[in-house]
Amino acid sequence: MAKTLNVRISDDIGQRLERLAEKTRRPKSFYIKDMLEKYLDEYEEAYLALERTSEKNAKYCTSKEVKKFLGL
């Protein structure tokens, strides 16, 4: 089932999105959905990485240690 989401964007972003939609004859919602699908994973992964750095027993490695571990 699809969900509806209301989002407030700046005038500049709105105008850019409108121009893109007009030039390509696609609805603005097409681009918004496409962008969310492409970038939501990255945001989730970044948040997970940030959470892990806050863990009490987190282990930190130098780039030299990582290269050695990876055999580079």
C-alpha positions as a LaTeX table, in Angstrom:
\begin{tabular}{lrrr}
\hline
Residue & $x$ (\AA) & $y$ (\AA) & $z$ (\AA) \\
\hline
Met1 & 0.00 & 0.00 & 0.00 \\
Ala2 & 1.35 & 3.43 & $-0.92$ \\
Lys3 & 1.74 & 6.20 & 1.65 \\
Thr4 & 1.24 & 9.90 & 1.11 \\
Leu5 & 3.85 & 12.28 & 2.51 \\
Asn6 & 3.69 & 16.07 & 2.68 \\
Val7 & 7.06 & 17.81 & 2.55 \\
Arg8 & 7.94 & 21.49 & 2.70 \\
Ile9 & 10.81 & 22.43 & 0.38 \\
Ser10 & 12.50 & 25.72 & $-0.43$ \\
Asp11 & 11.35 & 27.80 & $-3.38$ \\
Asp12 & 14.65 & 27.12 & $-5.15$ \\
Ile13 & 14.33 & 23.34 & $-4.85$ \\
Gly14 & 10.67 & 23.54 & $-5.88$ \\
Gln15 & 11.54 & 25.54 & $-9.01$ \\
Arg16 & 14.33 & 23.16 & $-9.97$ \\
Leu17 & 12.06 & 20.17 & $-9.51$ \\
Glu18 & 9.32 & 21.86 & $-11.53$ \\
Arg19 & 11.73 & 22.62 & $-14.41$ \\
Leu20 & 13.03 & 19.05 & $-14.42$ \\
Ala21 & 9.49 & 17.66 & $-14.44$ \\
Glu22 & 8.47 & 19.94 & $-17.31$ \\
Lys23 & 11.57 & 19.15 & $-19.39$ \\
Thr24 & 11.19 & 15.41 & $-18.98$ \\
Arg25 & 7.39 & 15.26 & $-18.94$ \\
Arg26 & 7.43 & 13.22 & $-15.77$ \\
Pro27 & 5.63 & 14.08 & $-12.54$ \\
Lys28 & 7.60 & 15.65 & $-9.72$ \\
Ser29 & 6.63 & 12.70 & $-7.54$ \\
Phe30 & 8.58 & 10.40 & $-9.89$ \\
Tyr31 & 11.83 & 12.22 & $-9.05$ \\
Ile32 & 11.10 & 12.48 & $-5.35$ \\
Lys33 & 10.43 & 8.73 & $-5.11$ \\
Asp34 & 13.53 & 7.98 & $-7.20$ \\
Met35 & 15.74 & 10.13 & $-4.97$ \\
Leu36 & 14.37 & 8.55 & $-1.81$ \\
Glu37 & 14.94 & 5.06 & $-3.18$ \\
Lys38 & 18.52 & 5.90 & $-4.17$ \\
Tyr39 & 19.59 & 7.74 & $-1.03$ \\
Leu40 & 17.57 & 6.26 & 1.85 \\
Asp41 & 19.94 & 3.26 & 2.10 \\
Glu42 & 22.92 & 5.60 & 2.39 \\
Tyr43 & 21.31 & 7.60 & 5.18 \\
Glu44 & 20.36 & 4.42 & 7.05 \\
Glu45 & 23.90 & 3.04 & 6.73 \\
Ala46 & 25.45 & 6.33 & 7.85 \\
Tyr47 & 23.18 & 6.43 & 10.91 \\
Leu48 & 24.05 & 2.82 & 11.75 \\
Ala49 & 27.77 & 3.62 & 11.47 \\
Leu50 & 27.32 & 6.64 & 13.73 \\
Glu51 & 25.47 & 4.51 & 16.28 \\
Arg52 & 28.27 & 1.96 & 16.25 \\
Thr53 & 30.91 & 4.60 & 17.00 \\
Ser54 & 28.94 & 5.47 & 20.13 \\
Glu55 & 28.90 & 1.90 & 21.42 \\
Lys56 & 30.64 & 1.37 & 24.73 \\
Asn57 & 32.92 & $-1.41$ & 23.49 \\
Ala58 & 33.59 & $-0.02$ & 20.02 \\
Lys59 & 37.04 & $-0.82$ & 18.66 \\
Tyr60 & 38.85 & 1.76 & 16.55 \\
Cys61 & 41.56 & 0.91 & 14.03 \\
Thr62 & 44.10 & 3.01 & 12.23 \\
Ser63 & 44.13 & 2.98 & 8.44 \\
Lys64 & 47.40 & 1.05 & 8.65 \\
Glu65 & 45.71 & $-1.67$ & 10.73 \\
Val66 & 42.78 & $-1.85$ & 8.32 \\
Lys67 & 45.11 & $-2.16$ & 5.31 \\
Lys68 & 47.00 & $-4.96$ & 7.05 \\
Phe69 & 43.77 & $-6.75$ & 7.95 \\
Leu70 & 42.55 & $-6.47$ & 4.34 \\
Gly71 & 45.91 & $-7.53$ & 2.94 \\
Leu72 & 46.48 & $-4.28$ & 1.07 \\
\hline
\end{tabular}
